[in-house]
Amino acid sequence: MLDKRVQKGKMTEEDKQNTMQNMHLISNLEEAKDVDLAIEAVFEDLKVKQDSFKKLDEIIQPNAILASNTSALQATPMASVVTRADKFIIVFMKGWQPRKTSIRLLYLDLTGP
């Protein structure tokens, strides 16, 4: 996606490199233990999401926020499987076009300050 933006002249190679430096892809969840925010992006299947959150909840640091990018599922059933429901939110990103992307944050009654 970024290569296409560079090819079309909508992004410089330097901007692409800066963007890539801000991303860190991992091959196993253990590598995410020190994150402050974990956003899952798995299939829109409640059981799959719950399993992912259970694993993340055991691994990531205690003050980290857990987030789902779901647009179809309710937050409460996902948050019910973790020990930090007060740190659970929905982060729904609509559209992937720069300057046209909107981000919707949703939280539960259980979500802390």
Secondary structure, DSSP 8 states (H G I E B T S, - for coil): -HHHHHHTTSS-HHHHHHHHHT----SSGGGGTT-SEEEE---S-HHHHHHHHHHHHHHS-TT-EEEE--SSS-HHHHHTTSS-GGGEEEEEEE--STTT-EEEEEE-TT---
